[in-house]
Amino acid sequence: MVSPTWQVSPGCCWWLPLTAGSLQSGCMPANLTPQYRGAEAKLRAARTPEERRQVLEEMLATIPKHKGTEKMQAELKRRLARLRHEEETRGHKHGHAIKVEPEGAAQVVLLGPPNCGKSQLLAALTRAEPAIADYPFTTTRPQPGIMYFEDVQIQLVDLPPVAAEHLDPWLPGVVRGADAAILVVDPTSTAVPEDVEVVRERLAAQRIPLVGELPIDADPRDTPLPTLVSINKVDLARDEDLEVLEEMYAEFPLVRVSGLKHLGFEALKVALWKRLQLVRVYSKPPGKPADMKEPFVIPEGATLLDLAGHIHREIADKLQFARVWGGRLDGQRVARDFELRDRDVVEIHA
């Protein structure tokens, strides 16, 4: 693959399209830094897809963040996403990449060190039948299962354990594509908390930091993953050990559970739903009862127009208004930019 040639127009900060696939922009002041200019030079010299990806990540990290560079940032992100996809595709062709097709309202990965009880938790929360044993690395491939939270389906994916001496090469790709993670901690282990910190460190090294809250100023090269900490095996643990772990991981939403005794599951489901930051909306055809069995699941903060687009693009194009039932609203007419809330009932008029 021949590297593209780059050129800057006089008095202009945007790239001109000199070869197919090169970056393109227009004339708006950007005040690009020497670090960014140096990264541009590296990109001209890059020969492999991996080199180009690394340089694009550096360019995205060093480009000044203001309105004059918005299109440049978007183009960098687009090219970076394409290169990452190409890398994963090549890995798949060589047998190193694995993809788990998402199901339900969200995909949540189960992460943890060896023998923390992830597979047991998956089996207890879903109808999946993973291999469960007292020796490490029983799980060697992703094992998905569907967990029900009230009227919503959430996909849980059990993954192989992460350890200092082992990290499956395909695992970061699966984790990066998830909506959230459950970090499983075994308070009875003699290796805790060091084994849990290894999980966090190894994923952070892959630019996937596990976070309690999404950072506002995250490094653009990172993919922060919203994480819930689940302290497992609480039926076997000492109260003082549980309290120490809760204090240590106070930055995360945290629940106590037992996969063996089926303890704490309702609290876990509620905490995970809040962690996912989703809302359920029920549709009501004009003049007919609402369908309360299969809600539309959309992100918190989504508007009526977002919901219409989620249902069908043509509905969004023709949307006029809607009537909403929920909270203090009892069939009131709302505009396209109305922000929907969990359990709202919506009657769309298009």
Helices and strands as residue ranges (DSSP letters): H 34-45, H 49-62, G 67-69, H 70-93, E 107-111, H 118-125, E 143-149, E 152-158, H 171-176, E 180-185, H 194-205, E 210-211, E 225-231, H 239-248, E 254-256, H 265-276, E 278-283, E 296-299, H 304-311, H 313-318, E 321-326, E 329-334, E 344-349
